């Protein structure tokens, strides 16, 4: 039994990393270019609300945190009127990409709802380091109630 537990943890960790690697992603620079040229995707921040209130991508809607049932319900409500073929970009930026608890559940929810053009913005370090500190556009404000 102990062998099984010791074996299972590394296997589960490897599977988690592999699944995360399979997420459809967009890089920050690509998204900046899309925002400048259009058409613009629907953008949702699926992390902690303090990050959104501090600074977020212009036009982004707060819909998180994706790691909590109430965050997933908020995301579900936020997208329910969008056409299923609409391009959607989600992002968090609370921590390094490989440790983010919010992006994967949000992607899985959107796919289970039938959205076919969903991507996560890959922020290797954080939203601050990989977006704000790069001089990309931001706005401040409260999350919609």
C-alpha positions in Angstrom: 0.0 0.0 0.0 2.8 2.4 0.9 4.5 1.7 -2.5 1.2 2.5 -4.3 0.9 5.9 -2.5 4.6 6.7 -3.2 4.2 5.7 -6.8 0.8 7.5 -7.3 2.0 11.0 -6.2 4.8 11.4 -8.8 2.4 9.9 -11.5 -0.3 12.4 -10.6 2.1 15.3 -10.6 3.4 14.3 -14.0 -0.1 14.0 -15.3 -1.0 17.5 -13.9 2.0 19.1 -15.6 1.2 17.3 -18.8 -2.4 18.5 -18.7 -1.4 22.0 -18.0 1.0 21.9 -20.9 -1.9 21.0 -23.2 -3.9 24.1 -22.4 -4.5 26.3 -25.4 -2.4 29.5 -24.7 -1.8 32.9 -26.0 1.4 34.9 -25.1 1.1 38.4 -23.6 2.7 40.0 -26.7 0.2 38.2 -29.0 -2.7 39.5 -26.9 -1.4 43.0 -26.9 -1.2 42.9 -30.7 -4.7 41.5 -30.9 -6.0 44.3 -28.7 -4.4 46.9 -31.0 -5.6 45.4 -34.2 -8.9 43.7 -33.4 -11.2 41.9 -33.4 -10.9 41.7 -29.7 -11.6 38.5 -27.8 -13.8 38.5 -24.7 -11.3 38.7 -21.8 -11.9 37.4 -18.3 -9.7 37.7 -15.3 -10.1 34.5 -13.2 -7.9 35.2 -10.3 -8.2 37.1 -7.0 -10.3 40.2 -7.1 -7.6 42.4 -5.5 -5.5 41.8 -8.7 -8.3 42.9 -10.9 -9.0 46.0 -8.7 -5.3 46.9 -8.7 -4.8 46.7 -12.5 -6.2 44.6 -15.3 -6.3 44.4 -19.0 -8.6 47.1 -20.5 -12.0 45.7 -21.2 -11.4 42.6 -19.1 -14.3 41.3 -16.9 -13.7 40.0 -13.4 -14.8 36.4 -13.3 -12.9 34.5 -10.7 -11.2 32.9 -8.9 -11.4 29.8 -11.0 -10.2 27.6 -8.2 -13.4 28.1 -6.2 -17.0 27.1 -6.9 -18.2 30.6 -6.5 -15.6 31.9 -9.0 -16.7 29.3 -11.5 -20.3 30.3 -11.1 -19.3 33.9 -11.7 -17.4 32.9 -14.8 -20.4 30.8 -16.0 -22.7 33.9 -15.5 -20.3 36.2 -17.3 -20.1 34.1 -20.5 -23.5 32.6 -20.7 -24.8 35.1 -23.3 -21.7 34.9 -25.5 -21.9 32.9 -28.7 -20.1 29.5 -28.4 -17.7 30.4 -31.2 -16.6 33.7 -29.7 -12.9 33.9 -28.9 -12.4 34.0 -25.2 -9.1 34.7 -23.3 -8.8 34.0 -19.6 -5.9 35.0 -17.4 -4.9 35.1 -13.7 -1.4 36.1 -13.0 -1.5 35.5 -9.2 1.6 33.4 -9.2 3.9 31.5 -11.6 2.0 29.8 -14.4 3.0 26.3 -13.3 1.5 26.9 -9.9 -1.7 28.8 -10.8 -4.8 27.1 -9.3 -7.3 29.2 -11.3 -6.7 28.9 -15.1 -7.2 25.2 -15.6 -10.6 24.9 -13.9 -11.8 28.0 -15.8 -10.7 26.5 -19.1 -12.3 23.2 -18.3 -15.6 24.9 -17.3 -15.7 26.9 -20.6 -15.0 23.9 -22.7 -17.7 21.9 -20.9 -20.1 24.7 -21.7 -19.4 24.3 -25.4 -17.1 27.2 -26.0 -14.7 26.2 -28.7 -12.2 29.1 -29.0 -10.9 29.4 -25.4 -7.3 30.3 -24.6 -5.4 31.1 -21.4 -2.9 33.9 -21.4 0.4 32.3 -20.3 2.0 34.5 -17.6 5.2 32.7 -16.6 5.9 34.8 -13.5 2.9 36.9 -12.7 0.6 39.5 -14.2 2.8 42.3 -12.8 6.0 40.9 -14.2 4.7 39.6 -17.5 2.2 42.3 -18.4 2.4 45.5 -16.2 6.2 45.7 -16.0 6.3 45.2 -19.8 4.4 48.4 -20.3 1.3 46.7 -21.7 -2.0 48.6 -21.3 -3.8 48.4 -18.0 -6.8 50.0 -16.3 -7.8 50.1 -12.6 -11.2 49.5 -11.1 -13.6 47.5 -9.1 -14.9 44.2 -10.2 -18.4 44.3 -11.5 -21.0 43.4 -8.9 
